[in-house]
Amino acid sequence: MQFFNDILSHYSWQGTALIGAIILLFMVQFYYYAIRYNRIPRYRLLRRKKITIDNPPISIIVVVRGENEHFLTDECMALLSQEYECFEVVVVYVGGDLDYYAELQRIKEQHSNMRLTKMGGNDRLYITTKQALNVGIKSAQYDNLLFTTTGSHPISNEWVSLMAKGFERNKIVIGPELPEFDSDSPRSYLMRMTEFHRERNAMAAAVSGKLYYAPRSNFGFTRELYEMTRGFTHLNLDSGENDLYLQTLVHYARPAAVLARRSAVAEKRDSSWHEWLETMRYNSITRHYYPASVHQSSRREFGSRILFFLCTIVALIIMPSEVKIGVAALLLLRYMIVVWSTRRTARKLGERGLIMRYWMFDIAGPFIEYIISLKRHDGKAKVWR
């Protein structure tokens, strides 16, 4: 008791409260970066017991809206050329261009492992993503369903074989997604890091069995689960197949996270700040329906980070020299832990070249998330009432 009285008499109760706040906020940050996020590099899928045969057959399902030329020339070939014994690519074309559909048919004729179906869409009758996926699932030959999107491509030809390792062990499978920008400017770096941090939070929950999100271009589940739950939930939303529906499925099966660069899918992003914000806001439409614990966890990390920086700045300005040295040491120690954790997590999720400029996102990250949250996406025909 005398020890605390001496501290109060030396630093006053305001200074003591400031020191206590810095220590408490440091401990919150330590939990996130040294414990919570560190679950990702410690995770080992192959330690789990197999529940099915080796190399199970896989159906890859992708919805193509409109005349997507990149899908014809690049993305479709990347899917069809995967190195795996037994798989198929199920393409659901939503559109009315007969020439484009003829090109898809030509590719199908050259590849026996491709299936193709067509759905007509127009301004009066909007076909949602879930409706198109339902058709793809019914057309699929195999019971292990892997989903991806246009604008995406697997990092390697081993993508399907690695995701199949997940299906050998669980009925829900998720993998990493890497945003792909045309430039490597500071702005693009901050965009990339914002998406990385979101995925880091989601994967840390997933490897603990508390799945609430998976990348739209890299997830899957079995037909058994799909039929057990009678298909997709939240049918009033043209989104949610990868997060809201998976939150339903996770009540029946644990997720298998396949974490490696070779199991990642790269998704192209626009380097324009405005276009990227619109993409992030569209992808955030369903966050309103997430459990309160998900929102609280994210706010605690961002809030404790901001408050830790503010408190350390105040302490470095007004406190005595011995406290300044201690605070500076805590600030440095926190950053070392953050960089160490981020490097390990990034390697597991397939990201590269993040660390040298990480200080930029460490400071700006909470404010970027705030800017994203200021306005909801108002795209046409996205939310149905």
N, C-alpha and C positions, 0 to 999 in steps of 0.2 A: 504494500500500500504506500509506503514511504517513497518507493521508486516512482510511482505515478504522480505523487504529490510534487516530487522534485521536477518531473517533466512539465507539469502544469505551471509551476512557479517560474520555470526557465523560458518556456515557449508560449505561455498563456493558453487559455482553453481554445482560442481560435487556431493557433498554430498546431496544437496537439490534434485538434479535429481534422485539420488539413493533412497532417502526417498519417493519421488513421485512415482517412479516405483514400489516400494514395496507395497505402498497403492493401486495403480491401479491393480496390479496383485492379491492382496488379494481380491479386489472387484470382479474380474473375477472369482476367485475360489469360492467366496461366492455365486455368481449367480448360478454356476453349482450345488454345493452341498446343498445349503439352499433353492434354488428356483426350478431349473430344475429337479434335481433328486427327490426332495421332492414331485413332482407331483404323483409319483408312490404310496407312502403310503397314499396319500390323495384321490386316485382314488376309487370310489365306483360304481361297475357295476350295482348293484340292484337299484340305483337311476334312471337308464334309463328306459324309457317307453318300454313295451313289444310290439313287432310287429307281433308276431305269437302265436300259442297255447302253453300251458304249456307242458313240457316234449316232445319236438318234436322228431320224430324218427331219429336216427343217423346211418350213414354208416361209419365205420372205415376202411380206405384203407391203406394197407401196402404192399410194394414190397419186395419180398424175392429173393435175388440173390445167386445162388449156394446152397450148402448144409450147411446151417446155423443150426447147432445142437442146439445152445442156443434158437433159435426161436422155435424149436420143443418142447423142454423140459420146457422152462420157459416163454418166451415172449408171445407166442401164448395163453398159458393158462391165463396169466395175462390180456390179452385183452378179452378173452371169458368169464372170471369170473367177469366182471364189474357188479356192482349193478345198473341196469337201466332197465326200463320197456320195451323199444323197441329199440333195436340196433342190428347191424350185423357187422361181421368182414369179409372184402373182402380181400383175400390173392391173390396176383398176383405173381406166381412163375416164375422166369426167370432162366432157366437152363435145363439141359438134363438128370439129374439123375432120372431114373424111380423109384428106390427104395425110394428115398427121396420124390418124388411126391406121391408115394403110402402111405407113412407115413402121409403126409398132408391130403390125402383123408380119411385115417382112422380117423383122428381127426375130419374132416368134418362130417363124418357119425355119430359121437358121439355128435355133437353139431348142432342143427338145425339153429342156428343163424350165421353160417359160410358159406361163399361162396368162391369158389376156381376156379382159371383159370390159365392156363399155357401158357408161351411164350418161345419158344426155342431160345437160344442165343449161339453164337459161335464166334471164332476169326474173321471170315469174316463178320458176320452180328452182329454188336453190337446194342443191344436194349437199348435206353436211358431211364433214369428214367421217363421222361415225357411221352414217348410212353407207358411204363408200367402203369403209373398212368391213362392215357387216357382209357386204357382197364379196369382198376379197376373202374373208374367213370362210364363207360358204363354198367359194370356188377352190380353196386350198385343198390339196391332196393329203397333206400330213397334219399331225395333231400338235406339233410344236411350232408356234406362230411367232415369228420375229418381224418387228415393224421398223420401217425407216421412212424417210421423206425425200421428196425432190429437193434439190439444192444441197444434198448431202452425198458423201461418198465414203466408203470404208478406207481407213488408213492403209490397210494391208489386205492381201488375198487370204489371210488366215482369220478374218473377222468371223465368218460363220463357224469355222471349226472351234474357235475359242468360245463363242457364245453357246455352242453346243455343250461345252463342258458345264455351263450353268444349268442347262436343261437336264443333264445327267444327274444333277443333285437337288434341283428345286423346280417348282412349277412356275415361278416368276423369275425372269432374268432381266438384268439391267446392265448397261455398259456406259462408258464415258463418251461425252460429246465435246469436240474441240471447235470453238468458233474460228473461222478462217477469214482474215482480213487481207485486203489488197496491199495495205501499207503497214509499216511498223512504226508509225508516228506515236508520240506520247498519248495523243487522244485515242488511237486504236488500242494502245497498250492498256489504258484505263478501262476501255470497253471490254477488252478480253479478260482483264482481271476481275471485273464485276461479275461476268458470267462464271469465271472460275470459282469465285467465292461462293456464289449461289450453289454451284454444283458440289463444292466441298461440303457445305452444310447438309445438302440432300444425301450425299454418299455417306457422311458420318452417321446420319440417322439410319440409312438403309442397311449398313453392315451390322447395326445393332438390332435389326429386325423391325425398325419403326419407319418403314418406307412411306414417304408422302409425295415423292416426285421422281420422275425418270426422264431423261432427254427424249423428246419426241422422235428422234431419229435412231434410237438405239435401246429398245426395250422389247420384251416379249412375254408371253404366257402360254399356257397349254389350252387346247380346246376344251379339256375337261373343266377347267376353272371357268372358262367363258360360258359354257352351257350350264354349269352349276349356278352361276349368278344371273343367268338369263340375259346376258349381253351387257352392253355399256350402260352406265348410269348417267344422270344429269343430261338427259336428252334435249333439254332446252338450250344447251350450250354447244356451239360448234367448236368445242375444245374439251379437254379433260380426260381424253382417252388414256393419257400417259401419267396422270397424277390422281385425279379424282376417282377414276375407275380402279387404278392400282391400290388406292387407299381402301377400296372395298375388297379387292382380291387378297390383300395382305392379312385379312381376318381368317383366310382359309389356308394360306401357305406362306412360308418365309421366303423372302427374296434372295436370289443368288446374284451377287455383284461380281461381274467379270472385269477386273481392273488391270489393264495393261495398255500400253500404247497401241499394240497390234489389234486390240479389241475395240478401239475407239473409232468413232465416225466423225469426220470433219464436216462442218456445216458452214456454208458461205454466208458472210455477213457484209452488209453495206457499210463502208467506212464513213458515210455521212452521219453526223451526230443526230440529225433529225430522223433519218430513216432507222437508225439503230434504236433510238428511243421508242419509235413506233413498234418495232419488233419486240422489244422488251416489254412494252405495255400490253401488247397483244398476248404475249406468253404469260403475262401476270394476271390475265382476266380471272383465272380460276383461284388465285391465291386468297380471294375473299372467302372461299369455302374451306380453307385449310383449318386444321385444329388450332385452337388458341395457343397451345404449347409451341407450335412451329413459329408463330408470329412473335411470341414472347422470347424465344431463344434467340432469334435474329436481332430483336431490339436490344436484348441484354448485351450481346457482343458489340454491336455498333455503339450503344449508349455508354457502355463501360470504357470503350476505346476513346471516345470523344472526351468524356469526363476525366479519364486518366491523363490525357494530353493537357487539358485545361488546368488541372490541379498541379501537374508538374511544372507547367509554365509559371503559375502563381508562386509556387514554392521556390523556383529558381530566381525569382525576382525579389521576394520579400523575406525569405527565411535566412537564418544565419548560415555561415559557410559550411559548417559540418553537416547541416541538413541538406544543403545544395549538393554536396558531394554524394550523400546517400541517395538522394532523389535521382541525380544523374546516373548513378550506378544502376538503380532500378530501371530507369528508362533504357539504358543500354542492354541490360539483361533481358528485358521484355523483347526488345527488337531482335536480339540473338535467338531467343526461343521462337519468335514468330518466323524468322527466316529459316531456321532449322526445320520447323514443322512444315512450312510451305514448300520447301525444297523436296522433302520426303513425299508429301502429298501430291505435288505436281508430277513427280516421277511416276507415281502409282497411277495417276489419271492420264498420263501420256503427254502432259504439257512440258514445254522446254523454254528456256531463256526468260524466266520470270524474275529471277532473284535480284539482279543488279539494279533494277529500277523499282523494286517492290515498295520502297519508301513512298513513292508517289501515290500508290493505291492505299497504303497504310493510312495516309492522311486524308485522301480525297474520297475513299470508298463510301463512308456513311453519307456524304453529301450527294454523291451520284445516286445512291439508292433513294434519297429523299427527293431528288429531281424526278426520278422515274415514278415515284408514288404521287406526285402532284396532280397528275391527270390520268384518267383511265382511257384506254384505247376506245375509239369511237368508230371502228371499221364497220362497213356495211355488211349486213346479213351474218353477224357473228353471234349475237345473242337473241334467242327466240323466247317469246313470252306467250 
